[in-house]
Amino acid sequence: MPDASHNFHPPDLLPLAEAVSASVDGELSASHDGLEFWQFMVAGSIAGVVEHTAMFPIDTLKTRMQAETCSSRFPPRGLCHTFASVLRLEGPFGLYRGIGAMGLGSGPAHAVYFSVYEMAKKFLSRGNPNNPAAHAVSGVLATVASDAVFTPMDTVKQRLQLRNSPYKGVADCVASVFREEGLKAFYASYKTTVVMNAPFTAVHFATYEASKRALKEVSADKGTNDSLVVHATAGAAAGALAAAVTTPLDVVKTQLQCQGVCGCNRFLSSSITEVIRSVTNQEGYAGLFRGWKPRMLFHAPAAAICWSTYEASKSFFHRLNEGKKTS
């Protein structure tokens, strides 16, 4: 398949000889598209920070709606009511409470996420750039690794986002949780997060790669601007679909992370079954889809922003590497 842009060189569109090339002496420092391992990490980190910062207010609304399914103090509210309530009682800054924890966690987590994905895709594709199974498995491996990095700060972020959160900030939340609940509290949702993000990432990456190829094939304009639109559109489609099918597990994750805070129920274990039973007993199966609207509103544009930023960062490093070679 011909390259759709002279600036963007996603791995699955490169010529076969370049796609299967290994680095000198068998080292893993260089990738199949000419970028080094650290460059994938930097590109992924930039993409993660930009994505989550831009979409953080929507994430706050989602967290409020999902956490309140287990709260007897506050009845569940809709998206518009939740948004109006935050603005009325806390002002615009209430939508950004906990953004510091997100910044501390998302950069390193996305660095791990994308670098593991690229390395795994290189190994599993075996020279076949159009291998959905390799894309899906690579995405699963990437999310297991990145979740181990992000889960503690995600727990802190979620607790700070709650209505009437008792914590003064990131440091106070970390200290209080560690002192009162121990280290395990930061990883109470890790199993659920992996169980959720494994299918989420498999659907996300497979949809993204397939959508990107399809859009490039039907595109009339092969210029750089079109390439940016292709990455954004494919990312949005992938994010929306993956978010829709994994919302119930996201509800479980939120409640495990926020248990015992602001009136939320506390669970005897981190069992997914126990949380699902608690939610369905209180609200029926509809409770498992609490927050699906803001979740999809978050992940569609977030994925578009993330993938566009990631590919733009890769393009920058590609030009930088080419400049070094010519000089």
ChimeraX attribute file (.defattr): number of C-alpha atoms within 10 A of each C-alpha:
attribute: neighborCount
match mode: 1-to-1
recipient: residues
	/A:1	12
	/A:2	9
	/A:3	15
	/A:4	22
	/A:5	18
	/A:6	11
	/A:7	17
	/A:8	22
	/A:9	19
	/A:10	17
	/A:11	19
	/A:12	24
	/A:13	20
	/A:14	18
	/A:15	15
	/A:16	16
	/A:17	9
	/A:18	14
	/A:19	21
	/A:20	19
	/A:21	15
	/A:22	17
	/A:23	14
	/A:24	9
	/A:25	6
	/A:26	8
	/A:27	9
	/A:28	13
	/A:29	15
	/A:30	19
	/A:31	24
	/A:32	24
	/A:33	22
	/A:34	21
	/A:35	17
	/A:36	18
	/A:37	18
	/A:38	15
	/A:39	21
	/A:40	28
	/A:41	23
	/A:42	22
	/A:43	25
	/A:44	29
	/A:45	27
	/A:46	20
	/A:47	27
	/A:48	29
	/A:49	21
	/A:50	19
	/A:51	24
	/A:52	23
	/A:53	17
	/A:54	14
	/A:55	17
	/A:56	19
	/A:57	22
	/A:58	21
	/A:59	22
	/A:60	27
	/A:61	25
	/A:62	29
	/A:63	26
	/A:64	24
	/A:65	26
	/A:66	27
	/A:67	32
	/A:68	24
	/A:69	25
	/A:70	27
	/A:71	18
	/A:72	13
	/A:73	10
	/A:74	14
	/A:75	10
	/A:76	21
	/A:77	17
	/A:78	14
	/A:79	19
	/A:80	9
	/A:81	13
	/A:82	17
	/A:83	21
	/A:84	12
	/A:85	15
	/A:86	18
	/A:87	14
	/A:88	11
	/A:89	10
	/A:90	14
	/A:91	12
	/A:92	13
	/A:93	10
	/A:94	20
	/A:95	19
	/A:96	18
	/A:97	24
	/A:98	25
	/A:99	22
	/A:100	17
	/A:101	23
	/A:102	23
	/A:103	17
	/A:104	16
	/A:105	24
	/A:106	29
	/A:107	24
	/A:108	20
	/A:109	24
	/A:110	29
	/A:111	24
	/A:112	26
	/A:113	28
	/A:114	26
	/A:115	24
	/A:116	24
	/A:117	24
	/A:118	22
	/A:119	19
	/A:120	19
	/A:121	26
	/A:122	25
	/A:123	14
	/A:124	16
	/A:125	19
	/A:126	13
	/A:127	19
	/A:128	15
	/A:129	21
	/A:130	15
	/A:131	17
	/A:132	19
	/A:133	15
	/A:134	23
	/A:135	29
	/A:136	24
	/A:137	21
	/A:138	27
	/A:139	28
	/A:140	27
	/A:141	19
	/A:142	27
	/A:143	30
	/A:144	21
	/A:145	17
	/A:146	23
	/A:147	23
	/A:148	16
	/A:149	19
	/A:150	24
	/A:151	23
	/A:152	22
	/A:153	22
	/A:154	23
	/A:155	27
	/A:156	27
	/A:157	27
	/A:158	25
	/A:159	28
	/A:160	27
	/A:161	26
	/A:162	23
	/A:163	20
	/A:164	11
	/A:165	15
	/A:166	14
	/A:167	20
	/A:168	11
	/A:169	17
	/A:170	21
	/A:171	12
	/A:172	13
	/A:173	21
	/A:174	18
	/A:175	13
	/A:176	14
	/A:177	18
	/A:178	14
	/A:179	10
	/A:180	9
	/A:181	11
	/A:182	12
	/A:183	13
	/A:184	12
	/A:185	19
	/A:186	21
	/A:187	22
	/A:188	21
	/A:189	26
	/A:190	23
	/A:191	18
	/A:192	21
	/A:193	21
	/A:194	23
	/A:195	19
	/A:196	22
	/A:197	24
	/A:198	21
	/A:199	19
	/A:200	24
	/A:201	26
	/A:202	25
	/A:203	23
	/A:204	27
	/A:205	27
	/A:206	21
	/A:207	23
	/A:208	27
	/A:209	23
	/A:210	16
	/A:211	20
	/A:212	24
	/A:213	20
	/A:214	13
	/A:215	17
	/A:216	20
	/A:217	13
	/A:218	9
	/A:219	14
	/A:220	9
	/A:221	12
	/A:222	15
	/A:223	14
	/A:224	14
	/A:225	10
	/A:226	17
	/A:227	24
	/A:228	18
	/A:229	15
	/A:230	24
	/A:231	29
	/A:232	25
	/A:233	23
	/A:234	26
	/A:235	28
	/A:236	28
	/A:237	20
	/A:238	28
	/A:239	28
	/A:240	21
	/A:241	17
	/A:242	24
	/A:243	26
	/A:244	16
	/A:245	16
	/A:246	21
	/A:247	22
	/A:248	21
	/A:249	21
	/A:250	27
	/A:251	27
	/A:252	26
	/A:253	26
	/A:254	25
	/A:255	28
	/A:256	28
	/A:257	27
	/A:258	29
	/A:259	19
	/A:260	14
	/A:261	20
	/A:262	19
	/A:263	15
	/A:264	20
	/A:265	20
	/A:266	16
	/A:267	14
	/A:268	8
	/A:269	11
	/A:270	20
	/A:271	15
	/A:272	16
	/A:273	11
	/A:274	13
	/A:275	24
	/A:276	19
	/A:277	12
	/A:278	17
	/A:279	20
	/A:280	14
	/A:281	11
	/A:282	13
	/A:283	14
	/A:284	12
	/A:285	14
	/A:286	11
	/A:287	20
	/A:288	22
	/A:289	18
	/A:290	27
	/A:291	27
	/A:292	22
	/A:293	17
	/A:294	20
	/A:295	23
	/A:296	21
	/A:297	19
	/A:298	26
	/A:299	27
	/A:300	23
	/A:301	21
	/A:302	26
	/A:303	27
	/A:304	26
	/A:305	23
	/A:306	29
	/A:307	25
	/A:308	23
	/A:309	24
	/A:310	25
	/A:311	23
	/A:312	19
	/A:313	20
	/A:314	24
	/A:315	19
	/A:316	16
	/A:317	19
	/A:318	20
	/A:319	13
	/A:320	12
	/A:321	15
	/A:322	12
	/A:323	10
	/A:324	9
	/A:325	8
	/A:326	6
	/A:327	6
